[in-house]
Amino acid sequence: MGQSGWNRTRLRPQTGGFFLMVAFICCGGCGRPAASAPARRPPQVEVTPVVEKDVQIHGEWVATLDGYVNAQIQPQVTGYLIKQDYREGSFVHKGDVLFEIDPRPFQAMLDQAKAQLAQAEAQLGNATINVNRDIPEARASAIPQSQLDTDKQAQLAGNASVQAAKAAVEQASLNLGFTRVRSLIGGIAGIAQVQVGNLVGPTIVLTSVSQVNPIKVYFPISGEDYLRIAGSAGVGTVNLLSATSPAPLQLILSDGNTYPHSGRFLFAGRQVNPQTGTIRIAAAFPNPGNILRPGQYGKVRAVTAIRKNALLVPQRAVTELQGSYQIAVVESGNKIAIRSVDVGQRAGSMWIIRKGLAAGERVVAEGALKVKDGSVVTPIPFNAPLAKR
């Protein structure tokens, strides 16, 4: 046998043994059982019990502030403005002089009226002398009776002229006084609408003065709200619109802060606005220091009803889906049941549930999106966030 043939014969047993070993390893690996995957833990959710208690229901309405009394300051005579006597934006008292109009024409008219009065009084005096002289002469038939009658009529005419002249003097005196334009109320004086040197008259508004302590607040409510809170329209309704025992009103300013003084109801408007369906309500708030000013905006907040034994859940526990509301309830065995509920008004961060829950049941407040009906969860207590002040 040649060398090459011997080598081929010698390699065959080694090659067969190698393939047997590989096959044994492969078969041995195929015979081992597969390692099992670790069991998944139930998702962790925050739960809270359904609370049952009496709840105050609040209403909020957009409000506009206005002066309790607003007076437009207009002159009563026509003339040139020669002086402004107040500082714009300052507090003025009733009777304070705000503007001065050139008084010289009115002083001249007063002097003329006084002169006419003196003339009328002189004529009356002469007529009186004539009557007093003619009376005894007429009795003695020294003069005809008709002359005495004429003198008496002249005396009456002279007396009328005196009265008219006195009225003219009084009117001229008033016009002279009107050249000093005064404030008719105490309050905050606004910006002057005219400048010194302008010709002003009764149709010109010089400025405005607003009484701001107390300050008046207007807010519209719907016709339905008006019917509900104007009287005992429902059980637990608070009569907000009562002048004798009104519910206190809160004013939330435009910066989100609550005004420290509570207000009171003043009156409701005469009619419901047919375009908006709302009725205008007026309230008054104390304003020490005149901090609040007309034209500001805010919100009026008030208790409109008290719900007895209301069932409450956090608002974040309620899920809205196509107009219906659902809550995930944790039942026995920590199993989830998705229930449809009937919701009521909101009370702060809570929501009143009218139907679908019972007091003491546990609901998912955080993590509702991680669960489905029938799934098992790991419940932990819910930590409610702190309410914003």
Summary of the structure (lengths in Angstrom):
residues: 389
radius of gyration: 47.6
end to end distance: 106.9
largest distance: 204.7
contacts: 1104
relative contact order: 0.18
helix: 30%
strand: 37%
